[in-house]
Amino acid sequence: MGRRRKKVVKIIKKTLPEFYLCPRCGKNTVKTTMRRKEGRASVICSSCGLNTFLNISPQMDEVDAYNLFIDGYYAKGREEKVIG
């Protein structure tokens, strides 16, 4: 008689993505580059060429810089619609 085999549960750790979704072209081609010593981050889409440089704090991560970029992009779009 043999024993029952134990079920092996694999723990999958989620990691942050390297490329993010571009709000202009809709492709996963946005890359964030952090320069912590300078306190700046660059967010660049390699497909449509959309780019921005942001001031960041040292404890921010790449996903935080991307979220600031998205918030600024959509806030700018709302202002243009109201004015124009």
Beta strands, then each sheet from edge to edge (+ up, - down):
strand 1: 30-35
strand 2: 40-45
strand 3: 51-55
sheet 1: 1+ 2- 3+
end
